Every structure is written in C-alpha cells, then in structure tokens.
Amino acid sequence: MKNFTESIVNFLKEEDGPTAVEYAVMLALIVVVCLASVGTIGTNANAKFEAVGTAIGN
C-alpha cells in the first residue's frame, strides 16, 4: 500500500505532461469546432428539406 501511495504522490508531482489549463484549452477548442460543424450541418439540412418540400408542393 505504501508503494501505491508513493506512486500516486510522484505522479501528481510530475510536471512533464499537460496541465489542467492545457486540457481546458483543448476542450474549449473541441467544443467550438463541434458547435460550428453542427450549425453548418443544420443549416445545410434545413435548406435541403425546404428544397424537397418545395419540389413536393409543386
């Protein structure tokens, strides 16, 4: 158990990997890209549905 505790403490003290701030920035960028792509897909789908609706109505 002592070795496990020491390994956890050593892991938390290491500064080699990305920090929480870097993870937050990456997450924010991923969210922005997802929102932009969903908005674009929604706009294109709406235009296609309107075109099909117009074609059926005529």
PDB file with SEQRES, HELIX, SHEET and CRYST1 records, atoms N, CA, C and O in Angstrom:
SEQRES   1 A   58  MET LYS ASN PHE THR GLU SER ILE VAL ASN PHE LEU LYS          
SEQRES   2 A   58  GLU GLU ASP GLY PRO THR ALA VAL GLU TYR ALA VAL MET          
SEQRES   3 A   58  LEU ALA LEU ILE VAL VAL VAL CYS LEU ALA SER VAL GLY          
SEQRES   4 A   58  THR ILE GLY THR ASN ALA ASN ALA LYS PHE GLU ALA VAL          
SEQRES   5 A   58  GLY THR ALA ILE GLY ASN                                      
HELIX    1 AA1 LYS A    2  LYS A   13  1                                  12    
HELIX    2 AA2 ALA A   20  GLY A   57  1                                  38    
CRYST1    1.000    1.000    1.000  90.00  90.00  90.00 P 1           1          
ATOM      1  N   MET A   1       0.834  -1.200   0.000  1.00  0.00           N  
ATOM      2  CA  MET A   1       0.000   0.000   0.000  1.00  0.00           C  
ATOM      3  C   MET A   1       0.868   1.250   0.000  1.00  0.00           C  
ATOM      4  O   MET A   1       0.511   2.263  -0.602  1.00  0.00           O  
ATOM      5  N   LYS A   2       2.001   1.174   0.673  1.00  0.00           N  
ATOM      6  CA  LYS A   2       2.897   2.327   0.742  1.00  0.00           C  
ATOM      7  C   LYS A   2       3.441   2.666  -0.650  1.00  0.00           C  
ATOM      8  O   LYS A   2       3.552   3.837  -1.014  1.00  0.00           O  
ATOM      9  N   ASN A   3       3.779   1.625  -1.425  1.00  0.00           N  
ATOM     10  CA  ASN A   3       4.286   1.861  -2.774  1.00  0.00           C  
ATOM     11  C   ASN A   3       3.224   2.509  -3.657  1.00  0.00           C  
ATOM     12  O   ASN A   3       3.524   3.393  -4.460  1.00  0.00           O  
ATOM     13  N   PHE A   4       1.992   2.063  -3.502  1.00  0.00           N  
ATOM     14  CA  PHE A   4       0.895   2.636  -4.275  1.00  0.00           C  
ATOM     15  C   PHE A   4       0.723   4.114  -3.949  1.00  0.00           C  
ATOM     16  O   PHE A   4       0.563   4.939  -4.849  1.00  0.00           O  
ATOM     17  N   THR A   5       0.757   4.444  -2.668  1.00  0.00           N  
ATOM     18  CA  THR A   5       0.611   5.837  -2.242  1.00  0.00           C  
ATOM     19  C   THR A   5       1.763   6.683  -2.760  1.00  0.00           C  
ATOM     20  O   THR A   5       1.560   7.804  -3.225  1.00  0.00           O  
ATOM     21  N   GLU A   6       2.967   6.144  -2.679  1.00  0.00           N  
ATOM     22  CA  GLU A   6       4.131   6.888  -3.174  1.00  0.00           C  
ATOM     23  C   GLU A   6       4.053   7.106  -4.680  1.00  0.00           C  
ATOM     24  O   GLU A   6       4.431   8.168  -5.174  1.00  0.00           O  
ATOM     25  N   SER A   7       3.566   6.110  -5.410  1.00  0.00           N  
ATOM     26  CA  SER A   7       3.460   6.274  -6.860  1.00  0.00           C  
ATOM     27  C   SER A   7       2.408   7.317  -7.231  1.00  0.00           C  
ATOM     28  O   SER A   7       2.578   8.053  -8.203  1.00  0.00           O  
ATOM     29  N   ILE A   8       1.327   7.382  -6.462  1.00  0.00           N  
ATOM     30  CA  ILE A   8       0.314   8.412  -6.704  1.00  0.00           C  
ATOM     31  C   ILE A   8       0.882   9.798  -6.428  1.00  0.00           C  
ATOM     32  O   ILE A   8       0.668  10.725  -7.208  1.00  0.00           O  
ATOM     33  N   VAL A   9       1.595   9.939  -5.334  1.00  0.00           N  
ATOM     34  CA  VAL A   9       2.183  11.236  -4.987  1.00  0.00           C  
ATOM     35  C   VAL A   9       3.204  11.649  -6.046  1.00  0.00           C  
ATOM     36  O   VAL A   9       3.239  12.811  -6.449  1.00  0.00           O  
ATOM     37  N   ASN A  10       4.031  10.711  -6.497  1.00  0.00           N  
ATOM     38  CA  ASN A  10       5.021  11.035  -7.528  1.00  0.00           C  
ATOM     39  C   ASN A  10       4.348  11.424  -8.835  1.00  0.00           C  
ATOM     40  O   ASN A  10       4.809  12.332  -9.526  1.00  0.00           O  
ATOM     41  N   PHE A  11       3.260  10.743  -9.176  1.00  0.00           N  
ATOM     42  CA  PHE A  11       2.527  11.078 -10.396  1.00  0.00           C  
ATOM     43  C   PHE A  11       1.978  12.488 -10.331  1.00  0.00           C  
ATOM     44  O   PHE A  11       2.039  13.228 -11.313  1.00  0.00           O  
ATOM     45  N   LEU A  12       1.438  12.868  -9.171  1.00  0.00           N  
ATOM     46  CA  LEU A  12       0.863  14.208  -9.035  1.00  0.00           C  
ATOM     47  C   LEU A  12       1.928  15.294  -9.023  1.00  0.00           C  
ATOM     48  O   LEU A  12       1.646  16.436  -9.388  1.00  0.00           O  
ATOM     49  N   LYS A  13       3.142  14.961  -8.612  1.00  0.00           N  
ATOM     50  CA  LYS A  13       4.220  15.958  -8.567  1.00  0.00           C  
ATOM     51  C   LYS A  13       4.888  16.164  -9.920  1.00  0.00           C  
ATOM     52  O   LYS A  13       5.509  17.203 -10.145  1.00  0.00           O  
ATOM     53  N   GLU A  14       4.773  15.194 -10.828  1.00  0.00           N  
ATOM     54  CA  GLU A  14       5.406  15.307 -12.138  1.00  0.00           C  
ATOM     55  C   GLU A  14       4.813  16.466 -12.922  1.00  0.00           C  
ATOM     56  O   GLU A  14       3.612  16.728 -12.859  1.00  0.00           O  
ATOM     57  N   GLU A  15       5.668  17.151 -13.657  1.00  0.00           N  
ATOM     58  CA  GLU A  15       5.225  18.287 -14.460  1.00  0.00           C  
ATOM     59  C   GLU A  15       5.530  18.065 -15.937  1.00  0.00           C  
ATOM     60  O   GLU A  15       5.595  19.020 -16.710  1.00  0.00           O  
ATOM     61  N   ASP A  16       5.717  16.815 -16.325  1.00  0.00           N  
ATOM     62  CA  ASP A  16       6.070  16.523 -17.716  1.00  0.00           C  
ATOM     63  C   ASP A  16       4.875  16.613 -18.653  1.00  0.00           C  
ATOM     64  O   ASP A  16       5.007  17.081 -19.783  1.00  0.00           O  
ATOM     65  N   GLY A  17       3.734  16.176 -18.202  1.00  0.00           N  
ATOM     66  CA  GLY A  17       2.552  16.114 -19.058  1.00  0.00           C  
ATOM     67  C   GLY A  17       1.808  17.428 -19.107  1.00  0.00           C  
ATOM     68  O   GLY A  17       2.192  18.401 -18.457  1.00  0.00           O  
ATOM     69  N   PRO A  18       0.730  17.449 -19.888  1.00  0.00           N  
ATOM     70  CA  PRO A  18      -0.087  18.658 -19.990  1.00  0.00           C  
ATOM     71  C   PRO A  18      -0.760  18.997 -18.658  1.00  0.00           C  
ATOM     72  O   PRO A  18      -1.101  18.114 -17.871  1.00  0.00           O  
ATOM     73  N   THR A  19      -0.936  20.251 -18.437  1.00  0.00           N  
ATOM     74  CA  THR A  19      -1.582  20.696 -17.207  1.00  0.00           C  
ATOM     75  C   THR A  19      -3.085  20.802 -17.411  1.00  0.00           C  
ATOM     76  O   THR A  19      -3.581  20.643 -18.527  1.00  0.00           O  
ATOM     77  N   ALA A  20      -3.790  21.065 -16.352  1.00  0.00           N  
ATOM     78  CA  ALA A  20      -5.248  21.189 -16.432  1.00  0.00           C  
ATOM     79  C   ALA A  20      -5.654  22.353 -17.340  1.00  0.00           C  
ATOM     80  O   ALA A  20      -6.683  22.287 -18.013  1.00  0.00           O  
ATOM     81  N   VAL A  21      -4.854  23.407 -17.358  1.00  0.00           N  
ATOM     82  CA  VAL A  21      -5.172  24.560 -18.214  1.00  0.00           C  
ATOM     83  C   VAL A  21      -5.086  24.161 -19.682  1.00  0.00           C  
ATOM     84  O   VAL A  21      -5.929  24.557 -20.487  1.00  0.00           O  
ATOM     85  N   GLU A  22      -4.073  23.381 -20.026  1.00  0.00           N  
ATOM     86  CA  GLU A  22      -3.944  22.953 -21.413  1.00  0.00           C  
ATOM     87  C   GLU A  22      -5.102  22.039 -21.811  1.00  0.00           C  
ATOM     88  O   GLU A  22      -5.607  22.117 -22.931  1.00  0.00           O  
ATOM     89  N   TYR A  23      -5.516  21.180 -20.894  1.00  0.00           N  
ATOM     90  CA  TYR A  23      -6.670  20.340 -21.174  1.00  0.00           C  
ATOM     91  C   TYR A  23      -7.928  21.193 -21.360  1.00  0.00           C  
ATOM     92  O   TYR A  23      -8.746  20.901 -22.232  1.00  0.00           O  
ATOM     93  N   ALA A  24      -8.089  22.224 -20.564  1.00  0.00           N  
ATOM     94  CA  ALA A  24      -9.257  23.095 -20.679  1.00  0.00           C  
ATOM     95  C   ALA A  24      -9.254  23.829 -22.027  1.00  0.00           C  
ATOM     96  O   ALA A  24     -10.304  23.985 -22.649  1.00  0.00           O  
ATOM     97  N   VAL A  25      -8.093  24.273 -22.470  1.00  0.00           N  
ATOM     98  CA  VAL A  25      -7.999  24.959 -23.763  1.00  0.00           C  
ATOM     99  C   VAL A  25      -8.334  24.001 -24.896  1.00  0.00           C  
ATOM    100  O   VAL A  25      -9.067  24.361 -25.817  1.00  0.00           O  
ATOM    101  N   MET A  26      -7.801  22.780 -24.837  1.00  0.00           N  
ATOM    102  CA  MET A  26      -8.117  21.796 -25.870  1.00  0.00           C  
ATOM    103  C   MET A  26      -9.608  21.480 -25.885  1.00  0.00           C  
ATOM    104  O   MET A  26     -10.211  21.375 -26.954  1.00  0.00           O  
ATOM    105  N   LEU A  27     -10.199  21.331 -24.714  1.00  0.00           N  
ATOM    106  CA  LEU A  27     -11.628  21.049 -24.632  1.00  0.00           C  
ATOM    107  C   LEU A  27     -12.449  22.193 -25.216  1.00  0.00           C  
ATOM    108  O   LEU A  27     -13.422  21.959 -25.933  1.00  0.00           O  
ATOM    109  N   ALA A  28     -12.059  23.426 -24.911  1.00  0.00           N  
ATOM    110  CA  ALA A  28     -12.776  24.589 -25.446  1.00  0.00           C  
ATOM    111  C   ALA A  28     -12.699  24.620 -26.970  1.00  0.00           C  
ATOM    112  O   ALA A  28     -13.692  24.914 -27.636  1.00  0.00           O  
ATOM    113  N   LEU A  29     -11.528  24.319 -27.524  1.00  0.00           N  
ATOM    114  CA  LEU A  29     -11.392  24.313 -28.981  1.00  0.00           C  
ATOM    115  C   LEU A  29     -12.232  23.204 -29.610  1.00  0.00           C  
ATOM    116  O   LEU A  29     -12.841  23.408 -30.660  1.00  0.00           O  
ATOM    117  N   ILE A  30     -12.266  22.049 -28.982  1.00  0.00           N  
ATOM    118  CA  ILE A  30     -13.075  20.951 -29.496  1.00  0.00           C  
ATOM    119  C   ILE A  30     -14.555  21.327 -29.477  1.00  0.00           C  
ATOM    120  O   ILE A  30     -15.283  21.031 -30.424  1.00  0.00           O  
ATOM    121  N   VAL A  31     -14.999  21.974 -28.407  1.00  0.00           N  
ATOM    122  CA  VAL A  31     -16.398  22.385 -28.293  1.00  0.00           C  
ATOM    123  C   VAL A  31     -16.746  23.398 -29.378  1.00  0.00           C  
ATOM    124  O   VAL A  31     -17.814  23.316 -29.985  1.00  0.00           O  
ATOM    125  N   VAL A  32     -15.853  24.352 -29.624  1.00  0.00           N  
ATOM    126  CA  VAL A  32     -16.102  25.369 -30.650  1.00  0.00           C  
ATOM    127  C   VAL A  32     -16.219  24.720 -32.028  1.00  0.00           C  
ATOM    128  O   VAL A  32     -17.114  25.063 -32.800  1.00  0.00           O  
ATOM    129  N   VAL A  33     -15.325  23.792 -32.338  1.00  0.00           N  
ATOM    130  CA  VAL A  33     -15.368  23.121 -33.635  1.00  0.00           C  
ATOM    131  C   VAL A  33     -16.652  22.303 -33.765  1.00  0.00           C  
ATOM    132  O   VAL A  33     -17.283  22.306 -34.822  1.00  0.00           O  
ATOM    133  N   CYS A  34     -17.038  21.607 -32.703  1.00  0.00           N  
ATOM    134  CA  CYS A  34     -18.273  20.804 -32.744  1.00  0.00           C  
ATOM    135  C   CYS A  34     -19.491  21.693 -32.954  1.00  0.00           C  
ATOM    136  O   CYS A  34     -20.359  21.367 -33.764  1.00  0.00           O  
ATOM    137  N   LEU A  35     -19.568  22.797 -32.247  1.00  0.00           N  
ATOM    138  CA  LEU A  35     -20.714  23.695 -32.407  1.00  0.00           C  
ATOM    139  C   LEU A  35     -20.773  24.283 -33.807  1.00  0.00           C  
ATOM    140  O   LEU A  35     -21.848  24.395 -34.395  1.00  0.00           O  
ATOM    141  N   ALA A  36     -19.627  24.654 -34.336  1.00  0.00           N  
ATOM    142  CA  ALA A  36     -19.603  25.218 -35.684  1.00  0.00           C  
ATOM    143  C   ALA A  36     -20.028  24.183 -36.717  1.00  0.00           C  
ATOM    144  O   ALA A  36     -20.789  24.495 -37.634  1.00  0.00           O  
ATOM    145  N   SER A  37     -19.547  22.968 -36.573  1.00  0.00           N  
ATOM    146  CA  SER A  37     -19.912  21.940 -37.555  1.00  0.00           C  
ATOM    147  C   SER A  37     -21.382  21.552 -37.440  1.00  0.00           C  
ATOM    148  O   SER A  37     -22.032  21.318 -38.459  1.00  0.00           O  
ATOM    149  N   VAL A  38     -21.914  21.478 -36.239  1.00  0.00           N  
ATOM    150  CA  VAL A  38     -23.338  21.168 -36.065  1.00  0.00           C  
ATOM    151  C   VAL A  38     -24.197  22.284 -36.656  1.00  0.00           C  
ATOM    152  O   VAL A  38     -25.227  22.013 -37.274  1.00  0.00           O  
ATOM    153  N   GLY A  39     -23.785  23.523 -36.472  1.00  0.00           N  
ATOM    154  CA  GLY A  39     -24.521  24.653 -37.056  1.00  0.00           C  
ATOM    155  C   GLY A  39     -24.522  24.608 -38.564  1.00  0.00           C  
ATOM    156  O   GLY A  39     -25.550  24.858 -39.193  1.00  0.00           O  
ATOM    157  N   THR A  40     -23.379  24.290 -39.154  1.00  0.00           N  
ATOM    158  CA  THR A  40     -23.281  24.212 -40.613  1.00  0.00           C  
ATOM    159  C   THR A  40     -24.125  23.059 -41.156  1.00  0.00           C  
ATOM    160  O   THR A  40     -24.853  23.217 -42.135  1.00  0.00           O  
ATOM    161  N   ILE A  41     -24.018  21.906 -40.512  1.00  0.00           N  
ATOM    162  CA  ILE A  41     -24.805  20.749 -40.956  1.00  0.00           C  
ATOM    163  C   ILE A  41     -26.299  21.039 -40.827  1.00  0.00           C  
ATOM    164  O   ILE A  41     -27.081  20.665 -41.701  1.00  0.00           O  
ATOM    165  N   GLY A  42     -26.698  21.705 -39.741  1.00  0.00           N  
ATOM    166  CA  GLY A  42     -28.105  22.044 -39.555  1.00  0.00           C  
ATOM    167  C   GLY A  42     -28.616  22.998 -40.613  1.00  0.00           C  
ATOM    168  O   GLY A  42     -29.732  22.841 -41.109  1.00  0.00           O  
ATOM    169  N   THR A  43     -27.814  23.980 -40.959  1.00  0.00           N  
ATOM    170  CA  THR A  43     -28.206  24.941 -41.990  1.00  0.00           C  
ATOM    171  C   THR A  43     -28.355  24.256 -43.340  1.00  0.00           C  
ATOM    172  O   THR A  43     -29.319  24.494 -44.066  1.00  0.00           O  
ATOM    173  N   ASN A  44     -27.384  23.398 -43.670  1.00  0.00           N  
ATOM    174  CA  ASN A  44     -27.454  22.686 -44.954  1.00  0.00           C  
ATOM    175  C   ASN A  44     -28.643  21.729 -44.994  1.00  0.00           C  
ATOM    176  O   ASN A  44     -29.309  21.615 -46.023  1.00  0.00           O  
ATOM    177  N   ALA A  45     -28.910  21.051 -43.900  1.00  0.00           N  
ATOM    178  CA  ALA A  45     -30.041  20.129 -43.858  1.00  0.00           C  
ATOM    179  C   ALA A  45     -31.356  20.879 -43.983  1.00  0.00           C  
ATOM    180  O   ALA A  45     -32.272  20.419 -44.666  1.00  0.00           O  
ATOM    181  N   ASN A  46     -31.456  22.021 -43.334  1.00  0.00           N  
ATOM    182  CA  ASN A  46     -32.672  22.823 -43.410  1.00  0.00           C  
ATOM    183  C   ASN A  46     -32.916  23.284 -44.848  1.00  0.00           C  
ATOM    184  O   ASN A  46     -34.048  23.240 -45.330  1.00  0.00           O  
ATOM    185  N   ALA A  47     -31.875  23.718 -45.523  1.00  0.00           N  
ATOM    186  CA  ALA A  47     -32.024  24.147 -46.913  1.00  0.00           C  
ATOM    187  C   ALA A  47     -32.473  22.988 -47.801  1.00  0.00           C  
ATOM    188  O   ALA A  47     -33.309  23.171 -48.685  1.00  0.00           O  
ATOM    189  N   LYS A  48     -31.922  21.798 -47.568  1.00  0.00           N  
ATOM    190  CA  LYS A  48     -32.302  20.635 -48.369  1.00  0.00           C  
ATOM    191  C   LYS A  48     -33.756  20.244 -48.110  1.00  0.00           C  
ATOM    192  O   LYS A  48     -34.487  19.921 -49.046  1.00  0.00           O  
ATOM    193  N   PHE A  49     -34.181  20.271 -46.839  1.00  0.00           N  
ATOM    194  CA  PHE A  49     -35.578  19.947 -46.533  1.00  0.00           C  
ATOM    195  C   PHE A  49     -36.535  20.953 -47.153  1.00  0.00           C  
ATOM    196  O   PHE A  49     -37.608  20.574 -47.623  1.00  0.00           O  
ATOM    197  N   GLU A  50     -36.167  22.223 -47.161  1.00  0.00           N  
ATOM    198  CA  GLU A  50     -37.016  23.232 -47.790  1.00  0.00           C  
ATOM    199  C   GLU A  50     -37.099  23.008 -49.290  1.00  0.00           C  
ATOM    200  O   GLU A  50     -38.164  23.173 -49.885  1.00  0.00           O  
ATOM    201  N   ALA A  51     -35.984  22.632 -49.908  1.00  0.00           N  
ATOM    202  CA  ALA A  51     -35.977  22.384 -51.357  1.00  0.00           C  
ATOM    203  C   ALA A  51     -36.868  21.182 -51.689  1.00  0.00           C  
ATOM    204  O   ALA A  51     -37.623  21.211 -52.661  1.00  0.00           O  
ATOM    205  N   VAL A  52     -36.774  20.134 -50.881  1.00  0.00           N  
ATOM    206  CA  VAL A  52     -37.605  18.950 -51.122  1.00  0.00           C  
ATOM    207  C   VAL A  52     -39.083  19.284 -50.884  1.00  0.00           C  
ATOM    208  O   VAL A  52     -39.947  18.849 -51.645  1.00  0.00           O  
ATOM    209  N   GLY A  53     -39.370  20.048 -49.837  1.00  0.00           N  
ATOM    210  CA  GLY A  53     -40.737  20.446 -49.567  1.00  0.00           C  
ATOM    211  C   GLY A  53     -41.338  21.284 -50.671  1.00  0.00           C  
ATOM    212  O   GLY A  53     -42.510  21.131 -51.015  1.00  0.00           O  
ATOM    213  N   THR A  54     -40.531  22.171 -51.224  1.00  0.00           N  
ATOM    214  CA  THR A  54     -40.988  22.994 -52.339  1.00  0.00           C  
ATOM    215  C   THR A  54     -41.233  22.143 -53.579  1.00  0.00           C  
ATOM    216  O   THR A  54     -42.217  22.345 -54.290  1.00  0.00           O  
ATOM    217  N   ALA A  55     -40.340  21.196 -53.836  1.00  0.00           N  
ATOM    218  CA  ALA A  55     -40.488  20.324 -55.006  1.00  0.00           C  
ATOM    219  C   ALA A  55     -41.732  19.447 -54.874  1.00  0.00           C  
ATOM    220  O   ALA A  55     -42.428  19.205 -55.860  1.00  0.00           O  
ATOM    221  N   ILE A  56     -42.009  18.978 -53.676  1.00  0.00           N  
ATOM    222  CA  ILE A  56     -43.201  18.144 -53.474  1.00  0.00           C  
ATOM    223  C   ILE A  56     -44.477  18.992 -53.593  1.00  0.00           C  
ATOM    224  O   ILE A  56     -45.490  18.527 -54.115  1.00  0.00           O  
ATOM    225  N   GLY A  57     -44.418  20.214 -53.113  1.00  0.00           N  
ATOM    226  CA  GLY A  57     -45.583  21.096 -53.153  1.00  0.00           C  
ATOM    227  C   GLY A  57     -45.973  21.514 -54.547  1.00  0.00           C  
ATOM    228  O   GLY A  57     -47.139  21.811 -54.807  1.00  0.00           O  
ATOM    229  N   ASN A  58     -45.003  21.541 -55.454  1.00  0.00           N  
ATOM    230  CA  ASN A  58     -45.300  21.951 -56.823  1.00  0.00           C  
ATOM    231  C   ASN A  58     -45.768  20.766 -57.559  1.00  0.00           C  
ATOM    232  O   ASN A  58     -46.082  20.861 -58.746  1.00  0.00           O  
TER     233      ASN A  58                                                      
END                                                                             
